[in-house]
């Protein structure tokens, strides 16, 4: 599996196909090694991966994440192996259990996350020779899902975490596996403006029990989730400040043991010039 040091995370559902192609070209020209994308809304994970692989040459393209409730394991296996073989091993299937409201809106029942993921991996990998070496990673935050990611895939994809969480996760990282941390950032020195943009970006996550439970495990309290999120929560989840400050905050994940960081530039919706400028500024991390 190909995965270098620094990648980009982008909500592709907000982009038209031509805009997405331009982002791929920008990320590639700036030297990023990977582009990660969600499946919460918008484009379907495997078909959009095919588009992105066809419109790039060197980037690894990773789903972050493809929901285990969106397609059965047989379909995921065939899609994974097809994209891997058609595009020079540049596809990474990042799998996750999603969130109960999203899953139930599709008409599915939401099962306990770790048993559901384990059962899905059983069907995905089966008894295929070399299946543990397939380019699969798991969205993981808690220690039990993290262990499953290390044992049954190429590594873990935590999001909305802190360098301290990264340090704890890296303490159990087996040799040769990946800890790919997603980190949101914003080049903005005005605290009120930065936090207002950050609250808008974080609003969706504040309605998801999985994240609320995760944040409480790492030291936040229910009062941090009120009124759009406390300053403490926003400052921890959105790295903001001047360029040097933001770089220090992102490097803290590498120093804590992350093998890969995928950065998410936070900007007003549609301001792609700001996004590209921030990506250019961070490309030398």
C-alpha positions in Angstrom: 0.0 0.0 0.0 1.3 3.4 -1.0 1.0 6.1 1.7 3.6 8.8 2.3 3.8 11.5 5.0 1.3 14.3 4.2 -2.1 14.2 2.5 -5.2 16.3 2.0 -8.7 15.6 3.3 -11.5 17.2 1.4 -15.3 17.1 1.5 -15.7 16.2 -2.2 -19.5 16.4 -2.2 -19.1 20.2 -2.2 -17.3 20.2 -5.5 -18.4 19.7 -9.1 -16.4 17.1 -11.1 -14.3 19.9 -12.8 -13.6 21.5 -9.5 -12.6 18.2 -8.0 -10.2 17.6 -11.0 -8.6 21.0 -10.3 -8.1 20.1 -6.6 -6.4 16.9 -7.6 -4.1 18.7 -9.9 -3.3 21.3 -7.2 -2.6 18.7 -4.5 -0.4 16.7 -6.9 1.5 19.8 -8.1 2.2 20.8 -4.5 3.7 17.4 -3.7 1.0 15.9 -1.4 1.0 12.1 -1.4 -2.7 11.4 -0.9 -6.2 12.8 -1.1 -8.9 11.5 1.3 -12.6 12.0 1.0 -15.8 11.1 3.0 -19.0 9.4 2.0 -21.5 11.0 4.4 -23.4 12.7 1.5 -22.8 13.3 -2.1 -20.8 11.0 -4.4 -20.7 7.3 -3.8 -17.3 6.2 -2.5 -16.0 3.7 -5.1 -17.3 5.5 -8.2 -15.8 8.8 -7.0 -12.5 7.1 -6.2 -12.5 5.8 -9.8 -12.9 9.4 -11.1 -10.1 10.7 -8.8 -7.7 8.0 -9.7 -8.4 8.6 -13.4 -7.7 12.3 -13.0 -4.5 11.9 -11.1 -1.1 10.3 -11.6 0.7 10.0 -8.3 -1.8 10.6 -5.5 -3.1 7.8 -3.4 -6.8 8.1 -3.2 -8.4 7.0 0.1 -12.0 6.8 1.3 -12.3 8.3 4.8 -14.6 6.7 5.2 -16.7 4.3 3.1 -19.5 3.2 5.3 -19.9 -0.6 5.9 -23.7 0.0 5.6 -23.4 1.5 2.1 -22.5 -1.7 0.3 -22.1 -5.3 1.1 -18.7 -6.8 1.8 -18.5 -8.7 -1.5 -19.1 -5.5 -3.5 -16.5 -3.7 -1.4 -14.0 -6.4 -2.0 -14.5 -6.4 -5.8 -14.3 -2.6 -5.9 -11.2 -2.5 -3.7 -9.3 -5.1 -5.8 -10.5 -3.7 -9.1 -9.4 -0.1 -8.2 -6.1 -1.4 -6.7 -5.2 -3.3 -9.8 -6.5 -0.8 -12.4 -4.7 2.2 -10.9 -1.2 0.9 -9.8 -2.1 0.2 -6.2 -3.1 3.8 -5.5 -6.5 3.2 -3.9 -7.0 2.8 -0.1 -10.3 1.5 1.2 -10.9 3.4 4.4 -13.9 1.7 6.2 -16.0 3.0 9.0 -19.2 2.2 10.9 -20.6 5.7 10.2 -23.2 7.1 12.7 -26.6 5.8 13.8 -28.7 8.7 12.3 -27.0 8.4 8.9 -27.4 4.6 8.9 -31.0 4.5 10.1 -31.9 7.2 7.5 -30.9 4.6 4.9 -33.3 2.0 6.4 -30.6 0.0 8.1 -30.3 -1.0 11.8 -27.2 0.3 13.5 -25.3 -2.4 15.3 -22.5 -2.2 17.9 -19.5 -0.7 16.1 -16.7 -3.1 16.9 -18.7 -6.4 16.3 -20.2 -4.9 13.2 -16.8 -4.0 11.8 -15.3 -7.3 12.7 -18.1 -9.2 11.0 -17.8 -7.0 7.9 -14.0 -7.7 7.7 -14.7 -11.4 8.0 -16.9 -11.2 4.9 -14.6 -8.8 3.1 -11.4 -10.8 3.6 -12.8 -14.3 3.9 -10.1 -16.9 3.4 -8.4 -15.0 0.5 -4.6 -15.5 0.5 -2.9 -12.2 1.3 -6.1 -10.5 2.4 -4.5 -8.9 5.4 -2.2 -7.1 3.0 -4.9 -5.5 1.0 -5.0 -1.7 1.1 -7.7 -1.4 3.8 -7.7 0.9 6.8 -10.3 1.5 9.5 -11.8 4.7 11.1 -10.9 4.2 14.7 -11.0 6.4 17.8 -11.5 4.1 20.9 -8.9 1.5 21.9 -10.9 -1.6 20.9 -11.5 -0.4 17.4 -7.9 0.8 17.2 -6.7 -2.7 18.0 -9.0 -4.1 15.4 -7.6 -1.7 12.8 -4.0 -2.7 13.7 -4.8 -6.4 13.7 -7.1 -6.7 10.6 -6.1 -3.8 8.3 -3.2 -1.6 7.3 -3.9 0.8 10.1 -6.1 3.4 11.7 -7.8 6.6 10.5 -8.6 8.8 13.5 -10.4 12.1 13.0 -11.3 14.9 15.5 -8.5 13.8 17.8 -5.6 15.6 19.6 -1.9 14.9 19.6 -2.3 13.3 23.0 -4.8 10.9 21.5 -2.3 10.3 18.7 0.4 9.5 21.2 -1.8 6.9 22.9 -2.7 5.3 19.6 0.9 5.3 18.4 2.0 3.5 21.6 0.4 0.3 20.3 1.2 0.8 16.6 2.7 -2.4 15.1 5.7 -2.2 12.8 4.7 -1.6 9.2 1.2 -0.3 10.0 -0.1 3.2 9.5 -1.6 5.8 11.9 -3.1 8.4 9.5 -4.5 11.3 11.5 -6.9 13.8 10.0 -6.5 17.4 11.2 -8.5 20.5 10.4 -6.7 23.8 10.2 -7.3 27.5 9.5 -4.8 30.3 8.8 -6.5 33.0 10.9 -5.1 35.0 13.8 -8.4 36.7 14.9 -9.7 34.4 17.6 -13.4 35.4 17.2 -13.4 34.8 13.5 -11.4 31.6 13.7 -13.7 30.1 16.3 -16.8 31.2 14.3 -15.6 29.4 11.2 -14.5 26.5 13.4 -18.0 26.1 15.0 -19.6 26.1 11.6 -17.2 23.3 10.5 -17.7 21.3 13.7 -21.5 21.6 13.9 -22.2 18.3 12.2 -19.9 16.4 14.5 -21.6 17.8 17.6 -24.8 15.9 16.7 -23.0 12.5 16.4 -22.9 10.3 19.6 -19.7 8.5 18.5 -17.8 11.8 18.5 -19.3 13.0 21.8 -18.3 9.7 23.4 -14.8 10.0 21.9 -14.3 13.5 23.1 -15.4 12.6 26.6 -12.8 9.8 26.6 -10.1 12.2 25.8 -11.0 14.7 28.5 -13.8 17.0 27.3 -17.1 17.2 29.2 -20.7 17.7 28.1 -20.5 21.4 28.8 -17.9 21.6 26.0 -20.6 20.5 23.5 -23.0 23.3 24.3 -23.6 26.5 22.3 -21.8 25.2 19.2 -18.8 24.0 21.2 -16.6 25.6 23.8 -13.6 27.6 22.9 -11.5 24.8 24.4 -13.1 22.2 22.0 -12.9 24.4 19.0 -9.2 25.3 19.6 -8.4 21.6 20.0 -10.2 20.4 16.9 -9.3 23.3 14.5 -5.7 24.3 14.4 -5.8 28.0 13.9 -3.4 30.9 14.1 -0.6 32.2 12.0 1.3 29.9 9.6 4.1 29.0 12.1 1.6 28.3 14.9 -0.5 26.0 12.7 2.5 24.2 11.4 3.6 23.5 15.0 0.2 22.2 15.9 0.1 19.8 12.9 3.7 18.7 13.5 2.7 17.7 17.0 0.8 14.7 15.5 4.0 13.6 13.8 6.0 14.1 17.0 3.4 12.0 18.8 3.8 9.1 16.4 1.5 9.6 13.4 2.9 8.1 10.3 0.7 10.2 8.1 -1.3 13.4 8.6 -4.1 14.4 6.2 -4.8 18.1 6.6 -8.2 19.6 6.0 -8.1 23.3 5.2 -11.2 25.0 6.8 -12.5 27.9 4.8 -15.8 29.7 3.9 -17.8 27.5 1.6 -16.8 28.0 -2.1 -13.6 30.0 -1.3 -11.3 27.6 -3.2 -8.6 30.3 -3.6 -8.3 30.3 0.2 -8.2 26.5 0.3 -5.4 26.3 -2.3 -3.4 29.1 -0.6 -3.5 27.2 2.7 -2.5 24.0 1.0 0.4 25.7 -0.6 1.5 27.2 2.7 1.4 23.7 4.4 3.0 21.7 1.6 6.5 21.8 3.2 5.4 20.2 6.5 
